[in-house]
Amino acid sequence: MKRTQTAAVKLVPLAQLKAHPRNPRRHDRGEIDALKASILEYGFTEPLIRQQSSGYVVAGAGRLQAASELAEEGKLARVEFTPGVRLGGCLPVVDKRLTDRQALAYLLADNQLTIRGSWDFPEVQGLLVELRATDFDLTLTGFGQDILDPLMAGTFTPGDFGDESDTGVRAGHVVHFSPDLWATVVLAVNKVRKDRQDMAESKALELICADYLSGS
């Protein structure tokens, strides 16, 4: 039988961990706060990936920042990685033998590959409704309140853009968005409708698209 080798996970003191200085992904305050809340709720569910030769973290920079803040607040020590294994002042890490070129490429791949999926929004709504019935804090799903509100209210459905006569899109056509793009669409539509609540979401989206195409 062929033996399967698995990467060894080690607990590394937080003070010894540093994010790669070339990482182009930026995490705003809301994202870091969401990561902190997630770590406290679910534990540290996956290890950071570190380039063995340089010691730089190439995957998990946001979680590293969030964990650092939790440590400063005295909240990290009680967080678990696996049942019964508390982090203390450490984080789980897997060291990878990456060339410098591979490390730079992975900084992009780790972030980009995670946003190429799509959402089944009726299923998302169903899960949120089920969780809400148990009084679960829905912000711990990673969706901000500005996204949760229209999702739960059912007031904005991707692809529900009216009929073909006024939009050129087939009625009922389902459009899949990445999480980042979905958030951008909802925020843009809500901004357009801020002072015009009687405007349909489809009309707001049409105006946004027309404005973009006009280059204004």
N, C-alpha and C positions, 0 to 999 in steps of 0.2 A: 504494500500500500504506500502510495506516495505521501509523504508528510507535507502538510500545508504550513507555511511559515506566516505568522501574523506579526504585525508591528507591535512592539512593546510599548505600552502606555506607562509613563512614569509621572510621578508627582514632583513638580519643579517649583521651588520657592518663587513667589511672585516677583521678588526683587531681581531675579535672574532673567526675567522674561522681558523682551523688548520687541515692539512691532517693527516690521520692515520699514525703513525710512522712505522707500519708493512706493509704498502702497497708495494707489490713487483713490481708493474708496473713502468717502467722507461720511461720518456719522453725526447727525445733528443731535441736539439735546433730547428731543423726543424719542429718537431711536435708542439712545443710550439708556434713557429711563425705562423704556420698554424692555430692553435686554436685562437690566437689573431686576425688574419685576419678574421676568421669566426665570432667571436664575434662582431667585428666592422661592418661586412657586414649584419649579420642576427639578431643580438641582442643576449641576453643570453636566449637561447630557452628552456632550461629545468633546473629545480632546482638541487642543490647539495643534496645528501642524507647524513644525519648526524646521528650518533649514539647518541641517546638522553642522555644516562647515562654518556658517556665519553666526548661528544662534538666533537669527531673526525669525519671528513668527510670520508665516506667510499665509496662514488661514486662521481667522478668528480674532482679528485685531479689535473688532467692536466688542466682542465678549471679554477680551483682555482689558479693555478700558473700563467696561462695566464692572468687572470683577475687582479691578484696582480701586474703583470708587467705593464698592461695597466693603472692601478691606479697610479703607480709611474710615468708613462709617461703623466699623466693628461688626459687620453683618456677614462677612464671608466665611468665618471659621465654622459656622454651623451648617453650611451648605454641603450637601452630599454629592459625590460623584457616582458611586455605586452604593447599594444598600449597606449601611454600616460604616462606609468610608467617608469621613468628613474631610473637607479640603484643608482646614487649618489656614495656613498662610501660603498654600500651594495651589497650583492648577495642573490638571492632567495634560500631558504633552506627548505627542508622537514625533520623534526626530526622523526626518527623511533625508536621504542622500540626494540632494538636488544640486545640479550645477547652478551657477549664477544666472545663466540664461533661462534655465527651467524655473528658477525661483521667481524671476521677473514675470515670466509668462503665467505662472500659477497665481500670482497676485491678481491678474485679470480673469483667469479662468474660474477661480473659486468664487468670484463675485458674479461674473456674467452667466455662468451655467445655472446658477440658482434662480435667475429671473426669466429663463426661457420657457418655463412651464406656463400653463394656463389654468384658470379656475372654472369649475362647474358651479356657476353662481346659485342656481336653485338648490344644489346640495350644500353650498356654503350657508345659505339662508336657513336650510333645514337643521344643520348642525348648530347654528347660533341660537335658533329658537329652542332646540332641545337643551342646550346649555343654560339659556336664560331661565328655563323652567326650574332649574336646580339652584338658581340664585348664584351661578358662577360669574365671576368678574370677567366679562367678555373682552375687556382690554388686554387680558392675559393671552388672548389668541394672537396678538400681534397687530390686530387692526385697531387704528385709532378711532376715537369717538366720532370724528368727522366722516369716517368711512362706515362705521357701524350704524349710524343713524339712518342714512338712506338705504343701507342693506336691509335693516330690520323693518323699516317702514315699507319696503318694496316700492319706493318712489323713483328709483333709478335702476333700470334693468339693461345691461349691455345688449345691444342688438335690437332693442325695442324702439326703433326709430320711425315708427309710422309706416305709411304705405309707400310704394314705389313712386307714386305720382309727385310727391313733394320732396323726396330725399334721394331717389335713385337707388335706394336699398330695399331689397325684397322684404316685405312684412314678415316679422317673426324671425328674421335672419339672426343667428347667434354669432356674436363676435367674442372671441376669447382675449382677455387682457392679461399681461403680466401684473403682479401685485403693484409694482411701482407705477406702471402706466394707468392702471385702474384708479389708484389714488390720485394721480394727476388729473384724470378726466373728471372725477367726482368733485375735486376742489375747484376746477375751472368752471364746471357747470353751476356749482353753488355760488361762485363769485358772480357770474353773469345774472343769476336769478336773485341776488341779494335784495335788490330793491324792486324786483318784478316777480313776486311769488306766484302770480297767475300764469307766468310763462311756462310752457311744457318743457320738460327736460330735453326732448327731441329738438325743439326750436332753439334752445340754448346751445346745444351741441352743434346745430347747423350754423349758428352765428359764429361760434368759435372757429369752425372749419373755414367758413367764408373769410373771416378776418385773417386767418393764417395764410390762405391762398392769395389774398390780396396783398400780402407782404406788409401790412400795416402794423 
